[in-house]
Amino acid sequence: MSKEELIKKFYKTCESEKIELDNLDYAKLIINEQGEVVVENEHGTQFDIDELSKSDIEYFYENL
């Protein structure tokens, strides 16, 4: 599962459920102000999908 595949699937609905990440934070995919798909955790911190573990990326993909 790649970042590109996840982004492509996300764009089909532009909706993401919150999931529990490996570090126990909850997060969802969003489109930021620059128009990029990023991860946002429950604290409002945004970061690139590349910072997710492979298992987190796969879990997001399965739950879109």
Secondary structure, DSSP 8 states (H G I E B T S, - for coil): --HHHHHHHHHHH-----EE-TTS-EEEEEE-TTS-EEEEETTS-EE-GGGS-HHHHHHHHHT-
